[in-house]
Amino acid sequence: MNMPRILAASTLALLMTSVAAPAMAQVVVTMNTVQIFGTIDPAKISDYTDYMAGVNLYDGLVSVDSSGSIIPELAESWTVSDDAKEVTYKIRDDATFADGSPVEASDVVYTVERLLRINQGPANLFADVLAPGSVVAVDAKTVKFTLSKTFAPFLTTVPAIFILNADVVKEHEGTDDAQEWLANNVAGAGAYSLKSWDRGSQMTITRNPDYYKGFTGKPIDEVRWIITNDEATVRSLAASGELTMSSQFQSPETYKALVDMGRFNLVTQDTATAFYLKLNTQIAPTDDIHIRKALALATDYQTIREVILPGGELSTPLPKVFAEFHAGDIPAPVYDLEAAKAEVALSKYAGQPIPITLGYVADTKFEEEISLLMQANLEQLGFVVTQKADPWNVITEIASKPETTPAVNQIFFGPTYPSPDSMFFTQYSSKAAGTWSSMEWVNDPEIDQLIEDARGTGDVAKQAEIYKTLQHKLVDLQPDVFLQTQTVQHAMDKCLTGFEAVPMQSFDYDFTRYQWTC
């Protein structure tokens, strides 16, 4: 925690002058995060730490608030054609990049074209929706998107497009679309600039005082992220006064220890993020539906939610926060070892030891505890369990192929954009296969068609009907064990305010929304 410092005088005369005044210290927030930042290239970001950096270093045409509503950012307004296939954005006149140059429609065109060429990260949101040449500059401050087909969630996906300063990026384009340069440099309009980044240990960003939207109150001048999921290290950082805000993935014991220090509040909010055991449907033994059903029945949901990691009930792939689209007639999963034994007996692996690998993020205490709890239950059913704890960067690599993806994986997944489509397309569509969010490898034509049907209609009632059917089919298919919805928790210095859970990636860690109150 940083306290105001008194400006030191260099001479006795300065000490005696009547205009001498205390200088305001910079407000520095230090937060731990449990996994590395994989990339800061807007065309390649994909997970929560990537977006945590991206939402501070870059701005999009629009953003998202805590209610899931789309709000202006670089764009001051937008219009949608009657057939919903054209969306036109008006860029605000005062929008500037960090170097002071104006944000123009040509920058948006360049950003989208580059995103489509590289075809990573957010690009899968626009598969079959945006094509090369589909985004055009109407004039310097007006840009039009023409969709290849009706895509109901389109407006909610646009916040994932962080706008690049085309002139700057083109200077470093080389032969790889500036991928090497943007891996370590920033060319955006965000409120913060990259100060330092050691991929294995930390990232620091600093506030741009000339940010076009300005700041109110007492803003955060610098954010330091320390990468550690070691509980003892987090408690030590807090005790030394260095830590301002914990990650959302600490153990209950660590949260209590920090609150007991007297400097922290425990901030708790329900979220749209779900926590799953993702079951690889393409390899043994989870290629058998009865084994997948047995795993769901062998999961002690109450102990996980009430003892190991506080959370809410999850009965389908879609959290209940999407109330209009949630299939409320599907009962909550139950823990029943006898019923699990019966499912094992129906499987093609019955009557023999059943090897199974349980994957989780290394050095994450609560995930280790969940995995050990699962092992104890599964061994009663004849499973031979191998525990596989990997760093997050390894998990993202092995998720690229079914044969390298473990049978069971603990994964948090929340909306990439505030629409039910985000929960279904990214996890279960064949078009989105090969990422950590799709470790189930569902590859089911009927599931694919339902997802496309929901995307292709602007009729909300019809969408709700399709999504409810989709949930029933996915629950029957059991590609996941639905552990819980995440109740996000942060131990936050009592002087820091502004955290509000946002149903889109890490947009709740946009530090322009935070204030220092002391």
Steps between C-alpha positions, in 0.01 A plus 500: 500500500637840404455794736546867407860616517616851586710661229852544639641852480852543370575821687403679819350778289261257337399369837413854609305603191126531542427315176658174610241218494488126540525305175239238432647153490418273214226250572643157434285187511678167531292192419600138475377282217539124491602451137734666254401756238519300179485790254405866469441486123131589452472249215617213720369556854275223627488457877437702812852631560539596133177699516597647837796662331320572173209690650743743662750536215241529223152638442231359277222674315274403789531334840277318751370602841416284801145442378627362170386807308709631210638847575689753283876514499684615186163511325249754625205341319399221263208411274371164381327440166148357488630158394769511776774431244657846506629676810649849471712655776573871545841555663514785749686808374739517794605131493879473486762230527764507771738686267241778454401413143126484422310172493342469157281257309804378306651374827189292563514357148868410540438340841221275375684402181807406703286303746344300217839434338663372817185301587577446867360628830175693448486412128285192566224732622464627144535174306262511201377841623772742387700450183796693360368827365183492711609795717536831318574861588203716403700807598778578744275456803240252373551126450249247369493125567311287245422152630506195273183377667267585784694456823287586800784542755713725278467821703610313812816368331634836384657590840749217437649697208771723650592770248858534376682813388541389138778746414716385790441129442573525128847637583575166666293272277788297357393166359282391792239779529705649786430198721854499637488874571152503657599211722704748703374845401172690513338712230162589642275763649475350848526690823824323597837432342727200544786580737657157551420136444682188613280218372573269789468742787339841444344769282480872577288760322490877554222754451504723194419851636389607150240222465225639277218410741676654799479385860290589801564491872829346608590261217739207505838616367673167477392135510749230586399140446710241681459148365472250782251240612698412810278575797790567736645754256166680473470523877859623525440770238194613695680500834784711358251761376583441135181322393197721432263247343506121488412285203157337490651152538629493856416241763244580773783491753693770314195725467440468874865569582496820293174626649633428850790735429248786523603673177287301257133460421372178348306598188265224384273493194315239301615467140405350165817289506457124524741242640504165323670169488544483123487140379689410184237312300756377245732288719463210743331469738297821467402410145231283665180681601455274803845588630420868458171452687686309772748786542213747546338275759832448682550875553438629852352836400410611852850450639652682203260797521479534876844393621762514225387790284185707565271513198146476371300215353557414133254260340572555129787648297326838524509690833164611637595866457381454140153451646303553179692223325568260788332158499361514852328160470836318508569382857824571679759221479520265798773308677410130502778240503259206466349649187854567374587131548196407295613727215851349504343153476319609181819628335729317259770521768304305762673218687854631464722766657428829322800734461404869504700824510376797702648829382514829687705821526823438688551661841133599526407370843123476461531322165740251654252439783214446254713260296596301809135486609407367155780242522373370834150455357608354166729242656192356671355442152800316354682791339879518504568871532797699374523861617632743237583848629625732224580872480235695312717555194544123469126442536430738212751308287374148570141615440573541130460129420260238638778245546700734727199628697458311832175313562393746773595866532401769752414813306334833581318649206300821492340700221743633245215736414171557686284252309405133552663437164837559664445209738392261226695589185841537663473178701295264285505603134725300270611831350653603833672170578864483602520746788503469879134605504395208278687211664185286475553450122124460451499513117128423477313611182169537684659721767672704229171555317314615812776752572482631144119517513512715812763726345292544186179632651428840649183367664584488871218257580626265230853532631383408849323192367811388312733563793280299734494210255876529469546479877289183519707335228829599659392377843396168340836481320686588824819650351553679832446463869325823599678586823375849583474862403786711624447727793782741437691611808773757539678617811526874426669779690229703671617808310436336160151503349345431162488126451179390326474159336448535123366211290779523243850362546706731727325829426442533876875567534490815288674721757343820370195377693689494832567778749732553796298649785766571760 
